């Protein structure tokens, strides 16, 4: 039993030492930082680091939805990748989710015309749950009551 515990302990220590970062890098300096948080939950922040990372965002409380109050955020960030190119992303995060835009991000293909026509047809002809027909009573065979003791 002691050998099993010792083996497990040594295995855990070996895994931890392998998982640690192999190179110790110097911390990156923050060259600019500003932040302002409002009592209503709104905020503004921006920062820039010495290695070319820049970010800024602005958030404002929006109408409460089914999950409670929310904050709509608009922002952007940029960074220099390993290939030396600077990548920029502008985004909105609100009740419709996170919506990033950037020249390097993939763009979905256009919706085929046949699918667009089908969506339009469905929108015009869809009947909501309240308007749908209620299922009719089954016309299945119903046996008569037994007539015991008449």
C-alpha positions as CSV (number, residue, x, y, z in Angstrom):
1,X,0.0,0.0,0.0
2,X,2.8,2.4,0.9
3,X,4.5,1.7,-2.5
4,X,1.3,2.5,-4.3
5,X,0.9,5.8,-2.5
6,X,4.6,6.6,-3.1
7,X,4.2,5.8,-6.8
8,X,1.1,8.0,-7.2
9,X,2.8,10.9,-5.4
10,X,5.9,10.7,-7.6
11,X,3.7,10.5,-10.7
12,X,1.8,13.6,-9.6
13,X,5.0,15.5,-9.0
14,X,6.4,14.5,-12.4
15,X,3.2,15.6,-14.1
16,X,3.3,18.9,-12.3
17,X,6.9,19.6,-13.2
18,X,6.2,18.8,-16.9
19,X,3.2,21.0,-16.9
20,X,4.9,24.2,-15.7
21,X,6.0,26.7,-18.3
22,X,9.5,25.7,-19.6
23,X,10.6,29.3,-20.2
24,X,10.4,32.0,-17.7
25,X,9.6,35.2,-19.6
26,X,9.8,38.8,-18.3
27,X,6.5,40.4,-17.5
28,X,5.1,42.7,-20.2
29,X,4.9,46.3,-19.1
30,X,1.5,48.1,-19.2
31,X,2.2,51.4,-20.8
32,X,-1.3,52.9,-20.6
33,X,-4.3,51.9,-18.4
34,X,-7.6,53.7,-17.6
35,X,-10.8,52.4,-16.2
36,X,-14.0,53.9,-15.0
37,X,-16.9,51.9,-13.4
38,X,-20.3,53.7,-12.9
39,X,-22.7,53.0,-10.1
40,X,-25.3,51.8,-12.6
41,X,-23.0,49.1,-13.9
42,X,-21.7,50.9,-16.9
43,X,-18.0,51.0,-17.5
44,X,-15.2,52.2,-19.8
45,X,-11.7,50.8,-19.9
46,X,-8.7,50.9,-22.2
47,X,-5.1,49.6,-22.0
48,X,-2.0,49.1,-24.0
49,X,1.0,46.9,-23.3
50,X,4.6,47.2,-24.4
51,X,4.3,44.2,-26.7
52,X,1.6,45.9,-28.9
53,X,-1.6,44.6,-27.3
54,X,-4.3,47.3,-27.2
55,X,-7.9,47.0,-26.0
56,X,-10.8,49.2,-25.1
57,X,-14.4,48.6,-24.3
58,X,-17.5,50.5,-23.2
59,X,-20.5,48.8,-21.5
60,X,-23.9,50.1,-20.6
61,X,-26.8,48.5,-18.8
62,X,-29.5,47.3,-21.2
63,X,-33.1,46.2,-20.7
64,X,-33.4,43.2,-18.4
65,X,-34.3,40.0,-20.3
66,X,-35.5,36.6,-19.1
67,X,-32.2,36.0,-17.4
68,X,-32.1,39.3,-15.5
69,X,-30.3,42.6,-16.1
70,X,-27.6,42.7,-18.8
71,X,-24.8,45.0,-20.0
72,X,-24.3,45.7,-23.7
73,X,-20.6,46.0,-24.5
74,X,-18.9,47.5,-27.5
75,X,-15.1,47.3,-27.9
76,X,-12.1,46.5,-29.9
77,X,-8.7,44.9,-29.4
78,X,-5.5,44.4,-31.4
79,X,-2.4,42.3,-31.0
80,X,0.7,41.4,-32.8
81,X,0.8,37.7,-33.7
82,X,3.8,35.4,-34.0
83,X,3.9,36.1,-37.7
84,X,4.5,39.8,-37.0
85,X,1.1,40.9,-38.3
86,X,-1.2,43.1,-36.3
87,X,-4.7,41.6,-36.0
88,X,-7.6,43.9,-34.9
89,X,-11.1,42.9,-33.8
90,X,-14.1,45.1,-33.2
91,X,-17.0,43.5,-31.3
92,X,-20.4,44.0,-29.8
93,X,-21.7,41.8,-27.0
94,X,-25.4,42.2,-26.2
95,X,-28.6,40.3,-26.1
96,X,-27.7,38.8,-29.5
97,X,-24.5,37.3,-28.2
98,X,-20.8,38.1,-29.0
99,X,-20.4,39.5,-32.5
100,X,-16.8,40.0,-33.5
101,X,-15.7,41.6,-36.8
102,X,-12.1,41.6,-38.2
103,X,-10.4,41.3,-41.6
104,X,-8.8,38.0,-40.6
105,X,-12.0,36.4,-39.3
106,X,-13.9,34.0,-41.6
107,X,-17.2,35.1,-43.2
108,X,-20.0,32.6,-43.6
109,X,-21.1,32.0,-47.2
110,X,-24.3,33.7,-48.4
111,X,-27.6,31.9,-47.8
112,X,-28.7,30.1,-51.0
113,X,-31.7,31.7,-52.8
114,X,-33.9,28.5,-52.4
115,X,-33.4,28.6,-48.6
116,X,-34.2,32.3,-48.5
117,X,-37.5,31.7,-50.4
118,X,-38.3,28.8,-48.0
119,X,-37.7,31.0,-45.0
120,X,-40.0,33.7,-46.4
121,X,-42.7,31.2,-47.2
122,X,-42.5,29.8,-43.6
123,X,-42.7,33.2,-42.1
124,X,-45.8,34.1,-44.1
125,X,-47.6,30.7,-43.6
126,X,-46.6,29.7,-40.1
127,X,-49.4,29.5,-37.6
128,X,-48.5,29.9,-33.9
129,X,-49.4,27.3,-31.3
130,X,-52.7,29.2,-30.4
131,X,-53.8,29.1,-34.0
132,X,-52.9,25.4,-34.7
133,X,-55.7,23.0,-35.0
134,X,-56.4,21.0,-31.9
135,X,-56.1,17.2,-32.4
136,X,-59.5,15.7,-33.1
137,X,-61.0,13.0,-30.9
138,X,-60.0,9.6,-32.0
139,X,-62.7,7.6,-33.9
140,X,-61.2,4.4,-32.6
141,X,-63.5,1.5,-31.5
142,X,-65.0,2.0,-28.0
143,X,-66.5,-1.2,-26.5
144,X,-70.0,-0.9,-24.9
145,X,-70.3,-1.2,-21.1
146,X,-70.9,-4.7,-19.9
147,X,-74.5,-5.3,-18.9
148,X,-74.0,-7.6,-15.9
149,X,-77.0,-8.0,-13.7
150,X,-79.6,-6.3,-15.7
